[in-house]
Amino acid sequence: MKETCYNGVDGGGEVNIERILSTDRKAIKRVASMMSETWPQSYPTVEKAIAELDDFLHENSVLLVAKEKDNIIGAIGAAAQYGHTGWELHPLVVDQAHRGKGIGTALVAELEDSMRAKGCVSLHLGTDDEFSKTSLADTDLYPDVFEHIKRIKNLKNHPYEFYQKCGFVIVGVIPDANGLGKPDIMMAKRMPLQKR
Ligand SMILES: CC(C)(COP(=O)(O)OP(=O)(O)OC[C@H]1O[C@@H](n2cnc3c(N)ncnc32)[C@H](O)[C@@H]1OP(=O)(O)O)[C@@H](O)C(=O)NCCC(=O)NCCS
């Protein structure tokens, strides 16, 4: 088990980031409840999120949690998709009361360290826009999809900008992935060779 300490990230408190396994049922349930609170449309019940995490937690996946004392306040996961070189980041969630304090950034940085150790060279993710949060929503992105990407605007705090601040780049979009005018924004990052 990997454990790293951050000081002063959350109002002067100490936040630890550690890996959890499928056997840690209490932690899985807590992560599932954060997912259900954050994405009720995808996880209307905590049980649905637990089932997804149980499917997700296999040999080629990693789930890290941020803990303040014994309280889990954030989680990040990744699963291998292209052998050991290309991994998908999912899920990433920080408890609402603890957002905007650097915990999301710390989780991404910590995940990158574990990924590098596993031979990952590319980390990618899809970040949906189901609720008109960017200029890529509610419009026909065809035929010149990349022109729309070039001119993307963040209208209502869509997290693509958070990922850009973590070094991810928009590498594409799946128009209408979640229904007409509700795209999935694809982002990726080459893993730095050096440890932070
Ligand atoms: C997105 C999320 C993980 C970010 O975690 P966080 O701990 O709040 O982020 P940080 O405090 O590390 O923010 C780092 C930077 O990103 C910016 N940022 C964070 N969330 C943002 C958002 N939704 N839109 C725009 N910018 C954002 C912050 O303002 C900060 O910018 P700064 O360095 O210029 O001050 C968190 O807000 C969250 O759980 N959101 C709901 C779930 C979600 O959207 N997950 C991603 C799904 S793909």
The ligand as a Tripos MOL2 file, in Angstrom:
@<TRIPOS>MOLECULE
LIG
   48    50     1     0     0
SMALL
NO_CHARGES

@<TRIPOS>ATOM
      1 C1        -13.1700   18.5240  -10.7830 C.3       1 LIG1
      2 C2        -12.7020   18.2750   -9.3420 C.3       1 LIG1
      3 C3        -12.1750   16.8400   -9.2200 C.3       1 LIG1
      4 C4        -11.5510   19.2710   -9.0520 C.3       1 LIG1
      5 O1        -11.0440   19.0150   -7.7360 O.3       1 LIG1
      6 P1        -10.6700   20.2300   -6.7700 P.3       1 LIG1
      7 O2         -9.9990   19.6780   -5.5870 O.co2     1 LIG1
      8 O3        -11.8830   21.0560   -6.5520 O.co2     1 LIG1
      9 O4         -9.6450   21.0270   -7.7190 O.3       1 LIG1
     10 P2         -8.3450   21.8950   -7.3010 P.3       1 LIG1
     11 O5         -8.6590   22.6530   -6.0720 O.co2     1 LIG1
     12 O6         -7.1580   21.0060   -7.2870 O.co2     1 LIG1
     13 O7         -8.2910   22.9070   -8.5500 O.3       1 LIG1
     14 C5         -7.1390   23.1300   -9.3460 C.3       1 LIG1
     15 C6         -7.4420   24.2290  -10.3540 C.3       1 LIG1
     16 O8         -8.5100   23.8160  -11.2230 O.3       1 LIG1
     17 C7         -9.5810   24.7630  -11.1830 C.3       1 LIG1
     18 N1        -10.8460   24.0340  -11.2540 N.ar      1 LIG1
     19 C8        -11.2770   23.0420  -10.4410 C.ar      1 LIG1
     20 N2        -12.4910   22.6250  -10.8210 N.ar      1 LIG1
     21 C9        -12.8410   23.3720  -11.8940 C.ar      1 LIG1
     22 C10       -13.9950   23.4050  -12.7220 C.ar      1 LIG1
     23 N3        -15.0430   22.5820  -12.5450 N.pl3     1 LIG1
     24 N4        -14.0150   24.3160  -13.7430 N.ar      1 LIG1
     25 C11       -12.9780   25.1690  -13.9380 C.ar      1 LIG1
     26 N5        -11.8470   25.1590  -13.1840 N.ar      1 LIG1
     27 C12       -11.7960   24.2790  -12.1760 C.ar      1 LIG1
     28 C13        -9.4330   25.4510   -9.8260 C.3       1 LIG1
     29 O9        -10.0590   26.7120   -9.8410 O.3       1 LIG1
     30 C14        -7.9340   25.5260   -9.6850 C.3       1 LIG1
     31 O10        -7.4660   26.5960  -10.4870 O.3       1 LIG1
     32 P3         -6.2200   27.5200  -10.0090 P.3       1 LIG1
     33 O11        -5.0540   26.5630   -9.8660 O.co2     1 LIG1
     34 O12        -6.0580   28.4930  -11.1300 O.co2     1 LIG1
     35 O13        -6.6310   28.1140   -8.7070 O.co2     1 LIG1
     36 C15       -13.8290   18.5330   -8.2900 C.3       1 LIG1
     37 O14       -14.3080   19.8500   -8.4370 O.3       1 LIG1
     38 C16       -15.0010   17.5780   -8.4150 C.2       1 LIG1
     39 O15       -15.0150   16.5150   -7.7860 O.2       1 LIG1
     40 N6        -16.0020   17.9440   -9.2410 N.am      1 LIG1
     41 C17       -17.1750   17.0780   -9.4530 C.3       1 LIG1
     42 C18       -16.8220   15.7800  -10.1610 C.3       1 LIG1
     43 C19       -16.1290   16.0040  -11.5120 C.2       1 LIG1
     44 O16       -16.4730   16.9070  -12.2760 O.2       1 LIG1
     45 N7        -15.1300   15.1200  -11.7840 N.am      1 LIG1
     46 C20       -14.4600   15.0890  -13.0590 C.3       1 LIG1
     47 C21       -15.2810   14.2430  -13.9570 C.3       1 LIG1
     48 S1        -14.5660   13.9710  -15.5320 S.3       1 LIG1
@<TRIPOS>BOND
     1     1     2 1
     2     2     3 1
     3     2     4 1
     4     2    36 1
     5     4     5 1
     6     5     6 1
     7     6     7 2
     8     6     8 1
     9     6     9 1
    10     9    10 1
    11    10    11 2
    12    10    12 1
    13    10    13 1
    14    13    14 1
    15    14    15 1
    16    15    16 1
    17    15    30 1
    18    16    17 1
    19    17    18 1
    20    17    28 1
    21    18    19 ar
    22    18    27 ar
    23    19    20 ar
    24    20    21 ar
    25    21    22 ar
    26    21    27 ar
    27    22    23 1
    28    22    24 ar
    29    24    25 ar
    30    25    26 ar
    31    26    27 ar
    32    28    29 1
    33    28    30 1
    34    30    31 1
    35    31    32 1
    36    32    33 2
    37    32    34 1
    38    32    35 1
    39    36    37 1
    40    36    38 1
    41    38    39 2
    42    38    40 1
    43    40    41 1
    44    41    42 1
    45    42    43 1
    46    43    44 2
    47    43    45 1
    48    45    46 1
    49    46    47 1
    50    47    48 1
@<TRIPOS>SUBSTRUCTURE
     1 LIG1         1 GROUP 0 **** ****
